Amino acid sequence: MDTTTFYYVNKQAEPTGEHKVHQSGCDKLPSISNLVYLGEFSQCDEAISEAEKYFIHVNGCALCCKECHTP
């Protein structure tokens, strides 16, 4: 059974210049005013692709999108 999760990207870049992609409910999720809603996806790589439509440098959150996080 496929499950989907709500994904968001932070409008504010990290000091490294990356915009972090988060799942709903993440402990590191910024305030709603600093987020762009990306949609519902079954995998974080789909959310990363959507976030790249908004920002050039994106990365998955190390906490909630480990499989899409690049150190």
GUGU-241840 format. One record per residue: residue number from 1; x, y, z of N, C-alpha, C in turn; residue in one letter. Coordinates in steps of 0.001 Angstrom, whole numbers, always signed. Layout:
% GUGU-241840
ATOM    nr       nc1       nc2       nc3      cac1      cac2      cac3       cc1       cc2       cc3   rest
ATOM   NUM         X         Y         Z         X         Y         Z         X         Y         Z      A
...
//
This chain:
% GUGU-241840
ATOM    nr       nc1       nc2       nc3      cac1      cac2      cac3       cc1       cc2       cc3   rest
ATOM     1      +835     -1182        +0        +0        +0        +0      +879     +1245        +0      M
ATOM     2      +637     +2131      -940     +1412     +3365     -1016      +927     +4367       +20      D
ATOM     3     +1868     +5008      +668     +1521     +6083     +1579     +2161     +7359     +1071      T
ATOM     4     +1474     +8462     +1272     +2026     +9737      +851     +2249    +10616     +2069      T
ATOM     5     +3174    +11508     +1938     +3544    +12432     +2992     +3534    +13843     +2430      T
ATOM     6     +3184    +14804     +3264     +3228    +16212     +2872     +4666    +16715     +2990      F
ATOM     7     +5126    +17404     +1956     +6491    +17933     +1941     +6479    +19442     +1771      Y
ATOM     8     +7496    +20070     +2358     +7674    +21517     +2312     +9143    +21827     +2071      Y
ATOM     9     +9404    +23016     +1538    +10789    +23482     +1421    +10892    +24825     +2142      V
ATOM    10    +11996    +25002     +2833    +12250    +26236     +3571    +12574    +27357     +2595      N
ATOM    11    +11887    +28495     +2718    +12152    +29657     +1867    +13520    +30269     +2170      K
ATOM    12    +13948    +30154     +3426    +15228    +30729     +3833    +16330    +29695     +3664      Q
ATOM    13    +17370    +30091     +2965    +18499    +29181     +2731    +19330    +29011     +4000      A
ATOM    14    +19937    +27857     +4104    +20921    +27597     +5158    +22166    +28442     +4863      E
ATOM    15    +23084    +28567     +5818    +24337    +29294     +5552    +25111    +28729     +4350      P
ATOM    16    +24884    +27449     +4037    +25542    +26805     +2891    +24872    +27176     +1565      T
ATOM    17    +23714    +27843     +1640    +22989    +28237      +440    +21901    +27264       +27      G
ATOM    18    +21758    +26175      +772    +20747    +25160      +455    +19408    +25487     +1101      E
ATOM    19    +18348    +25103      +410    +16998    +25171      +959    +16616    +23749     +1345      H
ATOM    20    +16270    +23541     +2601    +15987    +22192     +3110    +14544    +21778     +2847      K
ATOM    21    +14382    +20522     +2414    +13072    +19912     +2216    +12741    +19114     +3471      V
ATOM    22    +11507    +19310     +3964    +11052    +18659     +5191     +9725    +17949     +4962      H
ATOM    23     +9484    +16920     +5770     +8179    +16277     +5834     +7355    +16992     +6903      Q
ATOM    24     +6033    +16935     +6762     +5185    +17490     +7815     +5468    +16751     +9114      S
ATOM    25     +5450    +17466    +10209     +5707    +16868    +11512     +7163    +16808    +11915      G
ATOM    26     +8065    +17246    +11059     +9503    +17237    +11386     +9786    +18203    +12535      C
ATOM    27    +10644    +17787    +13457    +11026    +18643    +14578    +11772    +19900    +14123      D
ATOM    28    +12374    +19855    +12936    +13127    +21007    +12427    +12326    +21823    +11415      K
ATOM    29    +11032    +21539    +11282    +10188    +22248    +10332    +10074    +23716    +10745      L
ATOM    30    +10445    +24651     +9847    +10339    +26080    +10170     +8881    +26519    +10296      P
ATOM    31     +8678    +27752    +10701     +7322    +28283    +10802     +6688    +28320     +9410      S
ATOM    32     +5383    +28250     +9379     +4645    +28175     +8123     +4946    +29354     +7203      I
ATOM    33     +5262    +30515     +7761     +5560    +31689     +6942     +6869    +31540     +6175      S
ATOM    34     +7711    +30596     +6579     +8997    +30359     +5916     +8988    +29126     +5027      N
ATOM    35     +7794    +28616     +4710     +7700    +27374     +3946     +6966    +27549     +2629      L
ATOM    36     +7358    +26735     +1653     +6614    +26566      +412     +6102    +25135      +437      V
ATOM    37     +4786    +24974      +308     +4192    +23642      +261     +4513    +23015     -1093      Y
ATOM    38     +5089    +21823     -1075     +5476    +21141     -2313     +4424    +20151     -2794      L
ATOM    39     +3688    +19550     -1880     +2667    +18583     -2251     +2805    +17293     -1474      G
ATOM    40     +2005    +16305     -1886     +2039    +14971     -1290     +2813    +14044     -2210      E
ATOM    41     +3792    +13362     -1642     +4627    +12451     -2416     +4859    +11175     -1629      F
ATOM    42     +5134    +10100     -2339     +5416     +8830     -1679     +6903     +8667     -1365      S
ATOM    43     +7752     +9492     -2009     +9198     +9432     -1771     +9771    +10845     -1749      Q
ATOM    44    +10824    +11025      -960    +11400    +12359      -829    +12070    +12852     -2113      C
ATOM    45    +12541    +11938     -2958    +13188    +12402     -4187    +12203    +13126     -5100      D
ATOM    46    +10927    +12757     -5014     +9902    +13470     -5776     +9735    +14889     -5236      E
ATOM    47     +9802    +15029     -3914     +9706    +16346     -3287    +10929    +17201     -3622      A
ATOM    48    +12092    +16591     -3674    +13315    +17309     -4047    +13172    +17857     -5462      I
ATOM    49    +12677    +17053     -6368    +12484    +17505     -7753    +11513    +18678     -7820      S
ATOM    50    +10459    +18625     -7031     +9495    +19726     -7001    +10137    +20984     -6409      E
ATOM    51    +10929    +20837     -5351    +11599    +21977     -4717    +12579    +22656     -5670      A
ATOM    52    +13170    +21878     -6562    +14118    +22441     -7530    +13435    +23345     -8551      E
ATOM    53    +12118    +23336     -8594    +11376    +24283     -9437    +11362    +25670     -8817      K
ATOM    54    +11611    +25747     -7501    +11607    +27002     -6757    +13006    +27522     -6452      Y
ATOM    55    +13914    +26610     -6138    +15258    +26978     -5700    +16299    +26101     -6403      F
ATOM    56    +17461    +26666     -6653    +18527    +25938     -7346    +19177    +24900     -6440      I
ATOM    57    +19506    +25296     -5222    +20214    +24407     -4302    +19252    +23900     -3237      H
ATOM    58    +18882    +22628     -3312    +18002    +22024     -2317    +18639    +20748     -1785      V
ATOM    59    +18235    +20393      -569    +18757    +19195       +75    +17694    +18685     +1036      N
ATOM    60    +17635    +17396     +1248    +16712    +16827     +2216    +17180    +17082     +3634      G
ATOM    61    +16245    +17245     +4527    +16551    +17409     +5949    +17217    +16141     +6474      C
ATOM    62    +18259    +16296     +7254    +18980    +15145     +7820    +18123    +14363     +8809      A
ATOM    63    +17102    +14991     +9354    +16255    +14337    +10346    +15078    +13586     +9704      L
ATOM    64    +14343    +14248     +8827    +13105    +13637     +8302    +13225    +13131     +6855      C
ATOM    65    +14278    +13508     +6161    +14482    +13068     +4758    +15886    +12510     +4611      C
ATOM    66    +16254    +11615     +5505    +17621    +11063     +5537    +18059    +10486     +4199      K
ATOM    67    +17140     +9770     +3526    +17501     +9129     +2259    +17745    +10140     +1142      E
ATOM    68    +17332    +11385     +1348    +17550    +12436      +342    +18492    +13520      +837      C
ATOM    69    +19145    +13266     +1955    +20088    +14244     +2516    +21500    +13946     +2008      H
ATOM    70    +22145    +14984     +1506    +23537    +14886     +1092    +24370    +15704     +2065      T
ATOM    71    +25298    +15061     +2758    +26134    +15803     +3748    +27019    +16845     +3070      P
//
